[in-house]
Amino acid sequence: MSINSLGNRFKITSFGESHGKCIGAVIDGCPAGLPIIEKDIQEDVNRRRPGKSIISTSRSEQDKIEVISGVFRGKTTGAPICMLVWNKDIDSSQYELTRNIPRPGHADYPAKVKFNGFEDYRGGGRFSARSTVGFVMAGSIAKALILKTLHAKIIAYTSEIGGIKSKKLPLAIIEEQRFKNDVKCPDFEAGKKMGRIIENAKQMGDSVGGVIECIVKDIQPGLGEPLFGALDSELSKALFSIPAVKSVGFGSGLNAASAKGSENNDEYRISNGKIVTTTNNSGGILGGISTGMPLIIRIAFKPTSSIAQKQKSVNLKKFTETKISVKGRHDPCVVPRAVPIVEAMVALVIADLGIIGGFIPPIFEGDFN
């Protein structure tokens, strides 16, 4: 299996480097006949686009999507769908100066060892979060697919940054308000505090991390292929493929370790003719299979590794210890721009398992006109 591909039946292959000519993705296995609206894909890409506020990197990319193949007259054809954006605002000068000094927190050193120095080190190359533009484009199509077939909707938002947490809000309010500020937090007061923390970190040449919560509502029971195609294991694999992710939890997460079974078990009841649970500590997954309750996923992101403060490192060419201050254009917090990326990765997994499980048809009804 290629290390640059994800999925089995709905499969994406990511291509491109941070400072290369373009970034994109190829989808193979998308059912024919799915209506595609390019402006919806562009809207998702715009939500992760850099250079849009003072709390993000100043790298200013237009990220105008181009659908190269697989879509004809506004619908998928069943052929591979190739999508890309061109890299325009590139400055590799700083990376040339420090190519032999690995940046703390980055993959520079292990990548150099693994690929024997042939890796593209500019802007982190394949290890850069720039690669996630392709994830978002592919995920946008996956979201359209699962909304049409499974009638499920994916809602991610910033729930915590720098220790500031969003208050609990109804899902309808979260969905309505999450994109109305730069940090993508539906709790506006918490969002203001998060913004100030990010700005302060940036002024100090530092960075902060945080947490994104993702909710999948109206997901039907039975999705997932135990044991090794379990819904939670497949979601975890996809989410850990996002740069800077350090933890993925479902439902009560780590709190389950300190709870009793009587506290953590979700008791069943009948509501409006459906089997539901009184609580959702499982996060909507039991035995690797969706229960029909909302999927609840929390994803923790580390602080951005590129910071202006001086840090200890080594010169690999001279084999001496040295110090490095990472210059260039970097997000002081990756969390706000990662919200659409999280939605994309969750959608890709659900689309793949939906096809595998027979919930999504291999082709939509059509005609020969």
N, C-alpha and C positions, 0 to 999 in steps of 0.2 A: 504494500500500500504506500502511495506517495506521501511524503511528509508534508506536502503542500496542499493536500486535499482533505476534505471533511465530508462524511456521509457515505451511504451505501447506495440508496436508490435515488435520492435527491442529493446529488454530489456537487460540491463546489471545489474548484481549484484556484488558489490565489496566486497572482503573479505580480512582479514589479518590485522595485526598491525605493526607499525614501527619496534618494536623489537621482534615480534613474529617469527614463523618459516618461514613464507612465505607471499607474497602479490600477489593478483591475481584478476581475474574477470571471471564471467560466462556470456556468451551471450546466450540469448534464443530468437529465432525468426529470426535468420539469414537464408535467403533463401538457399536451397540446390543447390549445383552445382557451387558455387562461387569459382573460383581458389584462393588458398591461398599460398603465398610465404613467408615462415617463416623468411627469411633473411630481407624482407621488414619490418616486424613487429619488428625484432631485431634492425634494423636501426633506427626506430622511438624511441624505448626504449633507445638506446644508446645516443640519442640526449638529453634525460633528465637525463641520468645516472650521479651520483655524482662522485667526485674525479677526474675529467678530466682536471681541470685547477686551477690556483691559485685563481681565483675569485669565486670558489664554495667550498662547504664543502669538508673536507678531508676524509669523510666516503667513503670508496672504495668498492663498490658493483659491482660484475660482471654483475648482472642482466641478466643472460642468460635465455632466455624465454623457457618455456616448454609448449607445447600444449598437454593437457591431453586427450581431447575428442572432438568429433564433426567435425574432419577433417580426411578424408581417401583418400589416393592416391592423395593428393594435392588439394582436393576440399571439401567444406563443405557438410555435410550429412543431414542437417536439424535438427540434434540433438543439445542439448546445447553444446556450445564450452567453455571448461574450460582451462584457461591459467594462468600460475603463474611464479614467480621468487622466488628463495630462498634468505632469509636474511642471509648473511654470516658475515659481518663486524659489529658486534653489541657490544656496550659498554654501559651498563645500569647503571654503577656505580654512575654517577653524579645524575641521576634521583632518585636513592635510597636515596641520601643525602638530596634532596630538595623536596621529595614527598609531604610534608605538607606546602610548601611555593609556592603558585601559581606564575608562571612567568608572569610579565606584558605583555600584548598583546596576550597571549595564552589563550586557552580554559580550562586551568587547573581547575580554580575555578568553572565556571558554569558546567563543566563536572562532577566534584566531587559532586556538589549539585544534579544534575539530576540523576546520577547513584549511589548515596549513597556510594561513595567510592569504588565501585566494578570495575570501569573503569581501563583499562591498562594505567598507567601513563608513562611508559617507552618510551621515545622519542616522547611523545605526543599520543602514541597509535593510535586509529582510527582517531584522529584529525591531524595526521602528514601528510605532503605532500608526504610521502612515499607511501601512498595509491594511489597516482596518477599513479604509474607504471601500475596498473590494468586498469586505464582509458586509458592510452596510448596504451596498447595492444589491448583493445577492439576497440578503436578509429581507430587503424590502419586497422582493418578488415572493419570497417564502411567506411573508406576512399576508400578502394578497391571496396566496394560495390557501392558507389555513383559515382566513376569514371567510372565503367563498365556500370552502368545503366543510370545515369543522365548526365554523361560526364562532371561533375563539379569537379573543383579542389580547394582545400583549401590551402591558402598561408598565414601563420602567420609569423611575424617578430618583433623584438624589435624596437619600434619607439621612445622610450624615457627612459632614466635612470638618476636619480638624477638631473633632469632639463635640461639635454642635449638631444636635439631632432634630429632625423634623418631628413635630407632634403627630399623633395618630389622627388621620383624617379619613372620611368616607371615600370609598373608591371613586365615586362619581366626581368628587371635588379634586382628588388627585389627578384624574384623567383630564379634567377641565383646566387646572391651574399649573400643571407641571412645567409647561414650556413658556410661562409668562415672566420668567426672570432669567438672568444669565447663568445661574447655577443649576437651573432645572429642578428647583425644589418647590412643591406645591404649598408649603408653609412659608408665606412671604416674610414673616418676622425672622424665622430661622434662616431663610435665604439671605436676608440682609447681613446677618451676623456671619454667615459662611463667606459671603463676598468680602467682608472686611478682613476676615482671617486670611483669605487667599491673597488679598492686596498687601497685607502686612508681611506675609511670608515672602512675597515677591520683592518687596522693598529691602528685606534683610538678605536677599540672595538665597532664599531657602524655598521649601515646598511643603505641601501638606497632602494627606491622603483622605480617604473617606469610604462611604458605603453607598451602593446602589441597591434599591429593592426593586424586584421585578415580579409583577403579578400577571398570571395568565387566567383570565376569567372565561367562563362558559366552556371550559375544556371538558370533553366527554370522558367517561371512565373507559379503561381498557387499553390506553396508549402506552407502549413500552414492550420490550422484548427481553425478559429475563433469561439467563442471568447476566450475560455480558453485553446485552443491548438494552439494559434497564434505562428507564427514562432519566432517573437522577444521575446515573453514571455517564450517560451520553451528554446530558446537559453540562455536567461538571467538566468533561473533557473539552467541550466547545468553549465554555466560559474561561477555563484556564488557558486557552489559546489567545486570549486578549492580553496584550502586554500590560504589566503592572498588577494583574490580579493575584492576590495572595491567599484568598479564602473564599469558599463557596459553601453556603449553608441552606438547608431547606426547612421550612416551618420553624419549629422551636430551636433548631440548630444546636449550638453548644449548650443551651439551657437544658436540653433533654438529659445531659449527663448528670445534672444535679437534682433532677426531678424523680418522683416516684412513678411507678407504672400507672397508679390510679390518677395521677395528675397529668401524665403525658398522653395516655390513651385517648383517642377520639371516639366517643360513644356515638352509636348510630341512632337515627330517628327517621321518620317519614315526613316529608314536607312537600305539599302540592303534588303528590303522586310520585315523588322521587326519593331515593335513598340518599340521605345527607348525614353529615356528622355535626355534633353540637359544637365542637371545636375543630381546629385545623392545625394541630401541632405537627402533623406529618407533612405539612406543606403540600398536600394534595397528591402525595405519592406513597404507596405501600407496596413492598415487594418489587419495586422498580416499575410499577404500573400506576397510571393515573387513576384516582379514586372518583373523579367527577367534581371534587371540591377545587377551588382555585389553587393553582400552583403558586407557592410563595417562595421566592429565592432571594437570598441576600448575598451580594458580591462585594468583598472588601478589596480596595485598591491601595497599594502602597504610595507614599509620597513620590512625586516625580524624582527620578534619579539625577537628572541634570540640574545641578545647582551652582550658583556663582561662588559660593564659599570655597575656600581652599581646603582640599582633602588630600590625604596621603594616597600615593599610588606608586607604581614602578615604571621605569623605562625598560621595555622589553628588549630593545636593541642593545642598550648599554648594560643591561642587567644591574641597574642601580635603583635605589629608592629615590623618589621625588615627590613633588606635590603638583596638583592640578586644580585649576578653577575652570569649570566648564562654561565657555562662552557660547554665544549663539542664541537662538530663539526657541524657547521651551515653555510649556505650560507650567505654571507654579502649582497647578492641581489638575490632574487628568480627569477627575470624576465627571464634571459637567459634560464634557465632550464624549464621554464613554457611555452615556445613557442610550443613545441610538445604537451603539455597538452591542450592548447587552441585549437589547430587543432583537437585533439581527441574529445573534448567535442562538438565542432561544428559539426563534422562528425557524432557523435552518434545521435544528434538531427535531422540532415537532413536525415539520414538513416531511423530513426523511422517515421518521417513525410512523407518520400517518400513512405514507405510501406503503411501507413495509407491512403494516398491520391491516391494510385493506380499507382504511377509513377514507383515503383519498383515491379517486379513480385515476387510472393511467392516461385517460384521455377524456376530454369533455365532449358533450354532444355538439354536433355541428351539421353543416350541410355542404353541398358542392357548388353553391352559388358564388 
